[in-house]
Amino acid sequence: MSLHPIDSAIIFIYIAITLFLGLWISNKASKGLRSYFLGGNQLPWYALGLSNASGMFDVAGTMWIVSLLFVYGLKSIWIPWLWPVFNQVFLMIFLSIWMRRSGVMTGAEWITFRFGDGPAARLSHLVVVIFALIMVLAYMAYGFLGIGKLAAQFLPLDLAHLFHLQVFVPADVAANPGGVAYAAAMASLNEKAYGALIVFLTAAYVIKGGMYSVVFTEVMQFTVMTIASIGIAIVAMAHVSPEALRAAIPDGWTNPFFGLKLDLDWSQVLPSANDKIAQEGYSLFGIFFMLVLLKGIFTSLAGPAPNYDMQRILSARSPVEAAKMSGIVSLVLNFPRYLMIAGLTILALGLFQPGTEGDGRGCRL
């Protein structure tokens, strides 16, 4: 699948504007450490909230939730509580205010502020630094795989051939360049090349511009994603009728509520979906939900983790604005994100016609 040249031009112009903005405002970040890490505590709460929401609107997570909505229907809205998504409520009520009053600049400093400066606190400080490094690598890998797969589907350039990445193909596979295995290996290398390129471009403006760059570019990105989400929802409503959707889903798919068991039976529509539900272990949905709810409450009450949420909270102009920032995140995130998720899911269900290669009777999820 490839994009029209106009679409490709829009993408490249967007990337260029993002880099330009990040580098242009980098002068503000060079005034000192507080300006670099916290934007000098001058960024408005709504901009920080949009930035935080934009960071959560990731391609890999959105693709995963689309697959959940496809299989589990509206009951899937409870599965992301594993994170927990309602942690923003605890942050808004008291945790954000508590953190912002500390006056620290990083998550590692927060640990020292919270637990003191003794040997145990210093070890905790070291653990947080190691944890932060591991999480950064994990998030980069997570985003690297997701954005690489998505970009390779649409962007016209074949980076694997452009950069001669065939040298990384195993010798036994490379011996047959016309074979299926060779084509699959080159497609995988193309995805990884796009992932590496986009991660590099992102790192360039983030490292150069600090928090100013992150917030300004993510607000722009969130605006673009919101417009795209509305567009996808309109396309889905225009191309899939309510009758076609009802014919493609089992009973209970549109009901967000549940009992002890999930009570979704795909056997008449898409039998492999039943296998996926059994494999993932969500059949006893009531028990799963109670465990998720308790886990989320205990995790939230344990205190904030030194992740990307914390840095935006510490960047707020005051404790009150830090609470407002946390409160607005879920409100502005879920509306456009679920427009996109529902739109993509409805298109998949409505166009999943029997008698084609996408027929549920011959497809594995």
N, C-alpha and C positions, 0 to 999 in steps of 0.2 A: 504494500500500500504506500502511495506517495502523495504529497501535497501539491496543490496548484502552485505555480511560481509566485503568485501574489501572497498566498499563505506563508510560503517559505520566507519571502521578503519581510513579512510582518514579524515573524519569529526572530529573524536576524536583527531587525531594527529594534525590537524589544530588548534583546540581549545587549545591543550596543548602548541603548539608553540606560539600562540597568548599570552597566559598567561605568558609564559616564557619570551618573548620579553618585555612585559609590565613591569614585575617585575625586569628584568635584567637591564633595562635602568633607573629604578627609582632612582638610585644613582645620576644621573644628575639632577633630579628634586629637590633633597634635599639640593641644594646649597643655596637656598633662594627663596623668593616669586616670583621674576621675572623669575627664572628658572622653578618654578612649574607652574605658570600661562602662561608664554610666551616662554618657552623653552630657556630662556636667550637671546632671540632675535638672535639666532644663526642658526635657521632652514632655509634651502634654500626655495625660493619662490615656486619652482616647487613641492617640497614635501608638502608644506602647501596647494597648489592648488589641488594636488591629494587627500590629506586628506579631504579637503572640499568637493570634488566631491564624495568621498567614503561615507561621511556622508549623502549626498543627495541621494545616491543610496540605498534607504531603501526598505525593502521587502513590507511593506504595501502600500507605494506610487506606487511602480512598479506594484503590483497586481491591484491597482486602474486604472492605465493608460492602462494596458492590457484590462481591461473591457471597457474603453473608446474607445480604438482603435478597439475593436471587434464591438462595436455598431455604432460608429460615423465615422469609417474609418480614412483616413488621415486628415480629418477636426479636429480630436481630438487633433492634435498637438497644437492648439490654446487654449484649455481649461486650461492647466497648467499655462497660463499667469495670472491666478487668483492670483498667489503667490506674486509678478510677477517674472517669471524666467528671464526676461530681466533686473532685478535689478543689475545683475553682470556688465552690461554695464555702468550704472551710478557709480557703485563702482570703476570700472577700470578707468574711465575718471577723477573723482575728489574726490569722497567720501573716498576711501581707503587712498589716499595721505593725505587728511585732517585728518583722524583719526590717522594714524600712526605718523604724526608730533606732535600729542598731548602728546605722551609719557606715556599715562595712561596704566594701566594693566587690567582693567575690564570695563564692560559696565556701571556699577554704577559710577565709577570714570569719565567715559566719560561724563556723565550727569553733574557732578560737573564742569568739565572743560568747557563744552559748555555753561552752564547757570549760573555759578558763585556759591558762597557759602552762599547766603542769605537764609532766611527762606523758600521761594518758591522753591529754588533750592534743599534744603535739603528734602523737601517734595517730590519733583520729584525724588530725589535719592532713597528715601524710596519706592516710587511707582515702580521704576525700579527693586529694589531688590525683591519686592513682585511679580512683573511680571515675573522675571527670575525664581523664585521658582515655580510659577504656570506653566510656559512654560516647565520647566524641568519635572514636574509631567505629563504634557500633552504629551510631547514627549515620556516619558517612557511608558505611557499607550498605546499610539499609536503603538510604537514598540513592546511592550509586547504582544498585541493582534495579530499583524501581524506575528511576529516570532514564537509565540506559535502555531498558526494554521498551519504554514508551517512545523515547526519541528515535530509536532505530526503526520503529514501525512507520513513522511519518516523515522524517527528514530524508531528503533525497541522496545525500552524500553517503557513499559506502566507505567509511573510514578504515575498515579492515584492509581493503585493497589499496586505498590512498596512502596509508602508512606502511604498506607491505607487512601486515601482521601475520601473513601466512607462514612466516618462519616459526611461529609458535604452535602451529598445528603439528600433532605427533606424526612421525615419519610414516607409520603404517597407514594413517588416514590420508596424508598428503600424497601418497603414492597413487591414489585414485582421485584426481581433482574433479572428476565428473560424478562422483558418487554422492549418495545422500549424507553420509557421515562427514564428508569434507564440507558440504554446503552448511550443515548444522554447526560445524566447528567455526566456520567463517562468520555465520550469523551471530554466534555467541561472542566472538571477538569483536564484531561490530558494535554489539550492545555495550560491551565493556569499554570500548573506545569512546563511545558517546558519554557513558557514565563518568569516565575519567576527565573528559573535556569539560563537562558541565560542572563537576566538582571543583576543577581547577579555576574556572571562571568565577564561581561563587567565592572560593577562598580568596581570590585576588582582591575583590572589593571589600570583603569582610575584614581581612587582615589590615588592609590599608586604611579603611575608614572607621573601624571600631563600631561602637553602638550607634552612632549617628548613621553610618552607612547601612547597618542592618535594618534599622527602623524605617528609614526613608524608602529603601528599595522594597522592603516587605509590604509597606502600605500600598505602594504602586502595584506590586504583585497581587495583593488581595483584591484590589479594584478590578484588575484584569480577570482574576479567577471568578469573581462574583458575576461579571458580565457574561463570561463563558458558561457559568452554571445556569444562569437564567436562559441563555440560548439553548443549552442542551435540554432543559425542561420543556421549553416551547416546542422544540423538534419532537420530543417524545410524545407530547400531548397531541401534536398534529398528525403523527404517523401511526400511532397505536390507539385503536378504539377501546372503550371499556369492555366491549364484548370480546375482543381478541385477547385482552389481558385476562379476563375471567376464564377463558378457555385454556389459558396457559399455566394456571396456578391451581394448587390443590385447595380444598376447604380449609379454612383457618389461616390462610396465608396473610389475609388483610387484618387479622385480629392481633393487636400488640400484647394482649393479655394471655395468661397461661395458667395451667394447674401444675400438678406434680410432674406430669409428662408433657413433652412438646406437642404431641398429637398433630403431627403433620405427616400425611401419607402421600408420597409422590408416585406410588406404584402405577397409577393410571396415566401419568403425564411424563415423568422422567425418573425411571426406577433407580438410576445411579445416584440420584440425590439422596435417597434413603440410605444407600451405602455410605455416602459422605457424612450424613448425620450420625450414623452408628460409629463410624471411624473417629469422628471428632469428639464423641462422648457427651453430646448435649441432649441426649434423649430424655434424661431425668432433669428437665429444665428447671423445675422448682427448687430442687436441691442445689443445682449449680448456681442459681441466682442468689440464694441465701448465702452461700459461701463467698460469692463475689461481693455481695453487699457488706458482709462482715469484714472481709479483707480490705475493702475500700475504706471503710470507716476507721479501722485500726491503722491503716497506712497513712491516712490523712491526719489523724490525731498524733501520730508519731513525730510530726513536724515536717517542715519543707525539706525537699532534697535539693542539693546544689546543682540544678540543671538549668536549662535555658529559661524556664519560668522565673527562677529566682533573680537572674540578672536583670530582667525587665522590671521586676518588683523593686529592686534596689535602685533602679534608674528613675523611679517616679520622683516628682518634685516634693511630695509630702506623704506621710502615712495615709492620709485620707485618700489621696489620689492613687496610692498603691492599691487600696481596697477597691476603688472604682475600676481600676484597670483590670483586676482579677474578675470582678463581677461582669464586665462587659464581654469577656472573651467568649464564653459559651453562647451568649446571645447573638453575637455577630458571626460566629463560626458556623453554627449548625444550620442556619437558614440557607445560605448559598451552598454549603457542602452537601446537604441532603437533597437539594434541588439537583445537583450533579449526580449524586449517587442514585437517586430514584429515577432520574432520567435515563441514565445508562442501563439500569436494571430493567426498566420497562421496555426500552428498545431491544434488549437482549431477549426478554420473554416474548414480546410481540412478534419479533422476527425469527423466532426459533420454531420454524415451521416443520411439521411432519413431512416425511418424504424427501428431505434434503439431507446433506451431510451433517446438518445440525440437529437431526431428529434425535429426541431424547432416548429412543430405543437403541440407538447405536453409539451414543456419546457417553464418555466417562468424564465426570467432573474432577 
